[in-house]
Amino acid sequence: MEQSAAAGWFHEMFWAMYPPAFWRSLDAVKSGDRAGLEPILRFLEADPWCFRSGYVKADLIRAVIRLDFDRSGEGSPSQGGSPRRR
């Protein structure tokens, strides 16, 4: 396979594995919006293995960990607690 054909195949497979909606979900979660959480969790549950998937999963996990899931107000800086976002 010539180099340009291999590069084209790689990009085709990359966008099949990680479509634009996937990256929008990640951006939403990184900004604190839980609306993008479901596709991220489904991806992590499926646990696909491919080139660089481990790095992507690590980014996803870091983004999810940083979400503030505390709805009670405890842990909120305005309530005298420490922030839950890292």
N, C-alpha and C positions, 0 to 999 in steps of 0.2 A: 504494500500500500504506500503510495507516495505521501510525502509529508503534508501537503495541503489537504489531501483526502482524509488523512488521519486526524488532522486538526478539526476538519469539518465534522467528522464522526464524533470526536470528543465533545465538541460544543453541542451537537445534537443530543447526545446522551446526557450531558450536564443539564441542559434545559428540560429534558424529560424527567430527570431525577429531582431537580430543584426549579420548578416553574416560577415565573415572576410572582405569582400569588404567595408562594412559599416565603420569598424574601420580604414581601409586604407584611406577612404575618409576623415574621421575626422583627421587623422594624417597629410594628405596633407593640409587640411585647416589650421590646427594649425601651420604648417610650412610656411604658407603664400601662398601656391599654390591654386589658384582658380579652378583648374581642379577637385577637389573633392567637389566643392560647390553644384553642381546640386543634387546629391543624398541626401546631408544634408538638402537642402531646401525642397526637396520632402518629406522627413521624417517629417520635422517640419510642413509642410502644411497638411500632413495626420493626424498629432497629435494623434498617437496611445496611448492608455492607457494600461499600464500593470505594473507589479511590477518593481519599480525603473525607469520607463520611464521618470518621471519628472526630475530626476538627470541627465539622459542622455541628455534630451532636454536642460537643463541649460548649460551643457558642450558645446553642439552644438551652442547655442546662443552666449556664450562667445567667441567661436572660430570664428564665423562669424563676430561678432562685431570688433574683432581685425584685420580683414583683411583690407588692404589698398585699398580702391576703388577709390582713387583720381588719375586719369591718367594725370591731367594737369601739375603736377609738383608743384602746390601750396601745401603747407603743408609738402613738402619734406625738410628735414634738409639741403640738399645741395642748396636749393633755398632760404634759410633764414627763412623758416617757421618752424612750429613745426611738429614733426612726427605725423602721423595719427594713427599709431599702438599704442595700449595701453599695 
